[in-house]
Amino acid sequence: MAQPESRKKLLLGAVLCLALGAAGGFVGGQQRANRNTLPAVVPVTIGESGQVFNARLDTGAVVSSINAHELKVLDSDGPPSGRDTGKMISFVLVNDRGERHPLVAKIAQVRGIRSADCREVRYHVYLTVKFRGHSYRVLTNLNDRSNAGDMLLLGRNWLRNGFAVAAVGAPEI
């Protein structure tokens, strides 16, 4: 049987753990509640090109996606593969206004993407998204989005920087 003094210490330790856990939960909830709620489309600037894009915020996309053309992996001529990771890729970014800007970046990943209409392998690079005076390094896949309507989708990997998307009005029936 535990001594009265050790029981007090044990009880005090348990109370302290519960209090710290509750405080942590409260702070975490406050941080989530203090997220910046944004409309579905926001203007952002891509730091590497200086181009302004009207970015659609997409809670369904894990990774962001940008309109890129003329993709060419330097020192490679085959189809996209994991062996291209770490190589440099040249591409041309095209924004909503049709402004074109050539860039070269290091391939961070080559991943399969599953979308509503197809499955394909895409190159992923890190780009700097500037918004409201802050810069965010965001993993972004390079994709011809000419027919998509939105030249830049910012997915959950950008939203996790403290942003939430405002709910849209009631759906029409």
C-alpha positions as CSV (number, residue, x, y, z in Angstrom):
1,M,0.0,0.0,0.0
2,A,1.3,3.4,-0.9
3,Q,2.3,5.9,1.8
4,P,0.0,8.9,2.2
5,E,2.7,11.3,1.0
6,S,3.3,9.3,-2.2
7,R,-0.4,9.1,-2.8
8,K,-0.6,12.9,-2.6
9,K,2.3,13.2,-5.1
10,L,0.6,10.7,-7.4
11,L,-2.7,12.6,-7.2
12,L,-1.0,15.9,-7.7
13,G,0.8,14.6,-10.8
14,A,-2.5,13.2,-12.3
15,V,-4.2,16.6,-11.7
16,L,-1.3,18.4,-13.2
17,C,-1.4,16.2,-16.3
18,L,-5.1,16.7,-16.7
19,A,-4.8,20.5,-16.4
20,L,-1.9,20.6,-18.9
21,G,-3.9,18.4,-21.3
22,A,-7.0,20.6,-21.1
23,A,-4.9,23.7,-21.5
24,G,-3.2,22.3,-24.6
25,G,-6.6,21.3,-26.1
26,F,-7.9,24.8,-25.4
27,V,-4.9,26.5,-27.1
28,G,-5.1,24.1,-30.1
29,G,-8.8,24.8,-30.5
30,Q,-8.2,28.6,-30.3
31,Q,-5.5,28.3,-33.0
32,R,-8.0,26.4,-35.2
33,A,-10.7,29.0,-34.5
34,N,-8.3,31.8,-35.3
35,R,-7.6,30.5,-38.8
36,N,-7.9,33.1,-41.6
37,T,-11.1,32.3,-43.5
38,L,-10.7,33.1,-47.2
39,P,-13.0,33.2,-50.2
40,A,-12.8,30.4,-52.7
41,V,-10.5,32.5,-55.0
42,V,-7.6,34.7,-53.8
43,P,-4.9,36.7,-55.7
44,V,-1.4,35.4,-55.0
45,T,2.0,36.0,-56.5
46,I,4.5,33.3,-57.5
47,G,7.8,34.6,-56.0
48,E,10.0,33.0,-58.6
49,S,8.3,34.6,-61.6
50,G,6.6,37.6,-60.1
51,Q,3.3,36.6,-61.8
52,V,-0.1,37.2,-60.2
53,F,-2.5,34.2,-60.2
54,N,-6.1,34.1,-59.1
55,A,-5.7,30.9,-57.1
56,R,-8.7,28.7,-56.4
57,L,-8.5,27.2,-52.9
58,D,-9.2,23.5,-53.2
59,T,-9.8,21.6,-49.9
60,G,-10.1,18.4,-52.0
61,A,-6.6,18.6,-53.4
62,V,-3.7,17.3,-51.3
63,V,-1.0,19.1,-53.3
64,S,-1.3,22.4,-55.1
65,S,-1.2,22.5,-58.9
66,I,-0.1,25.2,-61.4
67,N,-0.5,25.8,-65.1
68,A,2.9,24.9,-66.6
69,H,3.8,24.3,-70.3
70,E,6.9,23.2,-72.3
71,L,8.1,20.9,-69.5
72,K,11.6,19.6,-70.2
73,V,13.7,17.6,-67.7
74,L,17.3,18.6,-68.2
75,D,19.6,15.5,-68.8
76,S,16.6,13.3,-69.5
77,D,14.5,12.4,-72.5
78,G,12.3,9.6,-71.3
79,P,8.8,9.6,-69.8
80,P,8.4,10.9,-66.2
81,S,9.8,8.6,-63.6
82,G,11.1,8.6,-60.1
83,R,14.6,8.7,-61.4
84,D,14.0,12.3,-62.4
85,T,13.7,13.4,-58.7
86,G,16.5,15.8,-57.9
87,K,17.1,16.8,-61.6
88,M,16.3,20.3,-62.9
89,I,13.2,20.9,-65.0
90,S,12.5,23.9,-67.2
91,F,8.9,25.0,-67.8
92,V,6.8,28.0,-68.7
93,L,4.2,29.3,-66.2
94,V,1.1,30.8,-67.8
95,N,-1.3,32.8,-65.5
96,D,-4.9,33.8,-66.0
97,R,-3.9,36.8,-68.1
98,G,-1.9,34.7,-70.5
99,E,1.4,36.1,-69.2
100,R,4.2,33.6,-69.8
101,H,7.3,33.3,-67.7
102,P,10.0,30.6,-68.1
103,L,11.5,29.0,-65.0
104,V,13.9,26.3,-64.0
105,A,13.4,24.4,-60.7
106,K,14.6,21.2,-59.0
107,I,12.2,18.3,-59.2
108,A,11.2,17.5,-55.6
109,Q,9.0,14.5,-56.5
110,V,7.5,12.6,-59.4
111,R,4.1,11.2,-58.3
112,G,1.0,9.7,-59.8
113,I,-2.0,11.9,-59.6
114,R,-5.6,10.7,-59.6
115,S,-8.1,13.3,-60.7
116,A,-11.8,13.1,-61.6
117,D,-11.0,12.5,-65.3
118,C,-7.7,10.7,-65.4
119,R,-4.6,9.3,-63.8
120,E,-1.1,10.5,-64.7
121,V,2.4,11.1,-63.5
122,R,3.4,14.7,-62.7
123,Y,6.5,16.5,-61.7
124,H,6.4,18.4,-58.4
125,V,8.6,21.4,-57.6
126,Y,8.6,23.8,-54.7
127,L,7.4,27.3,-55.5
128,T,7.0,30.4,-53.3
129,V,3.5,31.6,-53.0
130,K,3.3,35.2,-51.7
131,F,0.1,36.2,-50.0
132,R,-0.7,39.2,-47.7
133,G,2.9,40.0,-47.2
134,H,4.0,36.4,-46.3
135,S,5.9,33.9,-48.4
136,Y,5.1,30.1,-48.3
137,R,7.2,27.4,-49.9
138,V,4.6,25.0,-51.4
139,L,5.0,21.7,-53.2
140,T,3.2,22.2,-56.5
141,N,2.6,19.9,-59.4
142,L,3.2,21.1,-62.9
143,N,0.2,20.5,-65.1
144,D,-1.3,22.0,-68.3
145,R,-4.4,23.6,-66.8
146,S,-5.3,25.5,-69.9
147,N,-8.7,23.9,-70.1
148,A,-9.3,23.7,-66.4
149,G,-10.4,27.4,-65.9
150,D,-8.2,27.9,-62.8
151,M,-4.5,28.3,-63.6
152,L,-3.5,27.7,-59.9
153,L,-5.1,25.5,-57.3
154,L,-3.9,25.9,-53.8
155,G,-4.5,22.6,-52.0
156,R,-4.4,21.5,-48.4
157,N,-0.6,21.7,-48.3
158,W,-1.0,25.5,-48.6
159,L,-4.2,25.8,-46.6
160,R,-2.5,24.2,-43.5
161,N,-0.5,27.4,-43.1
162,G,-3.5,28.7,-41.1
163,F,-6.1,29.2,-43.8
164,A,-9.7,27.9,-44.1
165,V,-12.1,28.3,-47.0
166,A,-15.4,30.1,-46.4
167,A,-18.5,28.0,-47.0
168,V,-20.4,28.9,-50.1
169,G,-24.1,29.8,-50.0
170,A,-26.8,27.2,-49.9
171,P,-26.8,24.8,-52.9
172,E,-29.5,25.2,-55.5
173,I,-31.9,22.3,-55.7
